[in-house]
């Protein structure tokens, strides 16, 4: 099926060079030239580690080497079948990923072996072993990658799930930064922790805020490295922009501290340069903030009775957003669907319930004054003390239908997912695209083209404007921090990230009854193409968010990182000159085949 590129213009970018002919590596730390082979090894090929060598690795990591098997090899009796309804259980299985695949793109298949790392030394052992034996190396924490970057058959997996400690600091100063960086409150999170672990420690127990992701089972390390947006990023910026320090195992097996003064280019690359390309992050330290008094949400659905009425509704919605919501208080989504439907699913911070209702009153008055629009889901504003947003016990008592707890015996009481996110466990993606929409489209003279684009987008499939994933309208300090990251510079001037996507039921290989309808998936992908084409007509040079983007994007270097890519490529050459770390459309991947096993340059 023909897929259109996100951008029409490509840029010439540096490829990873062939650094040396095969021979003995010169191991002198990061930046040293290393042995370059034409391909990595697969099981059964000459040179694949013998059983005794795997046993040596097992001993080095304290017995925590796992030989992985297909999770559904037992058919209907496979224990993995019972796990698929619980994203925490899926994450606790090293042979599974939170996404089962993408039509015509990739399918989730387990690695040959996994090191179930419990400490940094385990990670070092895995990296050394993969480098020595020329193996494909994969890193997985949360396992939420839509593009399959935490998954590869015939590989060695570094699985960090058990490295999940979280610790708070009142006065943190990055190593080597005393006298240059003021002490500040912060939180240190190990690489395998999920955001619910961080929120429970920082907000529920600690009474502070850390900028993270919306889905509670997403891994902290993966989100930070890809940029990272949460419901309130319009106020506190991206997760990456709040990184203070990281511990990283680089391709030479060295444990390095990365912060503003130590390995600064590695530090910069980790802040939005994409997970799994520059090294294995083992822990991160993020700044924390004072909590506002309240967090809250507003929900509403309206259906227009005609196309003309729907265009008028979109016109008013865009104008109302620019007048009332384009500020640090508001985030999450405005959705424009087929069937002339407009859905509001927003969140707010720093306002009371009454203030939120007052904010929306003019828009509701406009809707109620019209005979050609009807409310199909009544307006609802909710607010609660901010400390309780991720408080599982509070939510069990007051909003039990909003969450789905991890119901396994012995599961941590604070582990839950939002009910709206549960369906993503194991889902099979049919299509997924995104585009930054510049705030200039909100200017009065340019709102009409934006309205036309949204109306046309809804004719094909529909689009959601993620208001929190564009930083235009954010405070100056949040903008400044985000500017000093590798994330695409367009995020600084975008009022929203437009996303059009769809998926189906889990379709893991070998799973009983799992057979994705590829014809339907391709039809949906085509509809998503047309949806996004309509928006790109008013934002023709729009980049996209690396974690939520088209698998088939050709000019991904420009699409993901824009003018930041050459600097990222230089950091890659310095810290991973032989390309040990490979992910699909990751920094330096243009020098490798699509599966990461064969050099193409």
Secondary structure, 3 states (H helix, E strand, C coil): CCCCCCCCCCCCCCCCCCCCCCCCCCCCCCCCCCCCCCECECCCCCCCCCHHHHHHHHHHCCCCEEECCCCCCCHHHCCHHHHCCCHHHHHCCCCCCCEEEECCCEECCCCCEEEECCCHHHHHHHHHHHHHHCECEEEECCCCCCCCCCCCCCCEEEECCCCCCEEEEEEECCCCCCCCCCCEEEEEEECCCEHHHHHHHHHHHCCEECCCCCCCCCEHHHHHHHCCCCCCHHHHCCCHHHEEEEEEECCCCCEEEECCCCCHHHHHHHCCCCCCCCCEEEEEEEECEECCCEEEEEEEEEEECCHHHHHHHHHHHHHHHHHHHCCCCEEEEEEEECCCEEEEEEEEECCCHHHHHHHHHHHHHHHHCCCCEEEEEEEEEEEEEHHHCCCHHHHHHHCHHHEEECCCCCCCCCCEEEHHHHHHCCEEEEEEEEEEEEHHHHCHHHHHHHHHHHHHHHHHCEEEEEHHHCCCCCCHHHHHHHHCCCCCHHHHCEEEEEEEEEEECCCCCCCCCCCCCHHHHHHHHHHHHHHHHHHHCCCCCCCCECCECCCCCCCHHHHHHHHHHHHHHHHHHHHCCCCCECCCCCCCHHHECCCCCEECC
